[in-house]
Amino acid sequence: MPLAPQVTASTPAAPTSPRRSAPLTTGTPEGPVSIRTTTGQPVVNVDAQIPKQLEPILELSLVIVFVLFIGAPLAWAISRRILRRGEARASAPAVDLRPQLAQLQESIDAMAVELERISEAQRFAARLAAERPAAVLPPASPPSPPGGTTPTAG
């Protein structure tokens, strides 16, 4: 049963046959390290780094992709929502409030007339009470006895 290839880290070795590629190396403080399987095939290209000149271009590309695929649809949806709110307010049927306002005006006028009648009746009653002499007023009733019974005429 064949075993899975194992990954080993070793110092660079010269290729054993002309068909095999040279080992891939990366620089470390201790020296270059080569990553190969037990069969001699490279596993990962450790030196595959992005060149410094391409980093700003890639960053700009990612920003453009983000704006195109996320920012633009989001802005479009928000703008449509704002426009629809304006259309809904503008297209709402205008209700004619004139009949309701006229009825309210009539109700307030009727309440004002009734309030004037009540105040005139109070003024009249107060004037009559002030003009009546004290002798014409009926005598005050005597206090009731402590038993709660009132005297009866008989």
N, C-alpha and C positions, 0 to 999 in steps of 0.2 A: 504494500500500500504506500503510495508516494506521500510524503509529508509536504505540508505547505512550505513555501520558501520562507526562510527566516531572514530578518533584516539585521545586518551587522554594521557597525561603524568601525572603520579601520583607517589607517593611514593610506594615502594613495599608493596603488600598486600599478605596475606597468601591465598593459593588457596582454593576455596570454596568446590571443590569436588576432590576426588582422581584421577579422570580421566583427569582432566585438568593439563596441564604442569605448572611448576612454571614460574612466570613472568620473562622475560628477562630483565636484568639490565645492565647498564653501569655506570662507575664511573665518576662523575663530582665533581668539587670542593665543590658543595653544598651537595653532597651525591648521592646515586644511583638513577637512573631514570628508570622506567619501561614503556615500550611502549606496550599498549594493545588496542584492539578494545573494543567497548561497550559490545560485547559478551564475552569478556574475552580471546579471542584468540590472541596470539602474532602476530604482524604485520611484524616486521623486527627484525632480530637478530642483534642488535647494537653491540654486543660484537664479532661479526665475524671479527676479525682482523687477518692479516697474522702474524704468529709467526715470531719473529726476525730471527730465524735460517733459515727460508725458503726464506727470501728476496733475498740474493745473488743467490740462486739457481734459483728463478723465474726471476731475472734480466738476468742471464746467459742464461736461456731458451728463453727469449724474443730476446736476441741478436742472438742466434743460429737460431731461426725462421726467423728473419729479414734477416740474411745472406743467409739462404737457399732459401727463397722465393723471395727475392728482389735483394740482392747483387750478388748471383751466376748467375742468368739469365742476369743481367746487364753486368757483367764481361764477360760472354760468348758472348753476342752480340757485345761488343766492340772488343773482340779478333777476332771474325769472320770478322768484318769490316776491321780491320787492316790486317788480312791475305788476304782478298779479294783484297785490294789495291795492295799488293805485287804481287799477282797472275796476276792482270790486267796489271801491268807494265811489268811483266816477259813474259806474253803471247802475248803482242802486237807484231804484225809482224814487223820485222826489215826491214825498207825501205832502198833499196840500193841507196845511194846518190852519187855514183861514176859518173854516167852520168851527173847529175846536176852539180856536182863540175867541171867536165871537160868542160861543156858548159860555166860555169861562168869563168873559167880560160881563155878560148878562147875569151870571150867577153872583159875581162880585157886586154888581149894582143892586141886586135884590137884597143881598146881605147888608149892604150899606143902608138901604131904606129901612129895613127891620131894626137895625142898630139905632138909627135915628129915632124911630118910634119908641123904643125902649128907653132911651136916654130922655126923651121928652116926657114920658110918663113918670120917670123918677123925679125930674125937675118939678113937675106939677104936684106930685105927692109931697115933696119937700116944702114947696111954697104953701100948700094948704096946712101942713103941720105947723109951720112957723106963724101963720096968720090966726090960727084958732086960739082963743083965750084959754087959760088954764082952767077956768070955772066950768067950761063946757065939757071938758074931758070927763069921762066916767070915773067914779072913785075906784081906787085900787082895791082889789079883793083882799079880805083878811087872810092872814096866813092859815094854812090848814093845820088841824090839831095833830099831835104826834102819833096818833093811832092810824093815820092814813085815811080817815074818813072825812068827808067834806059835809058841812051843814047843808041841809036841804030846806027849801022854802015850803011851807006847807000849811 
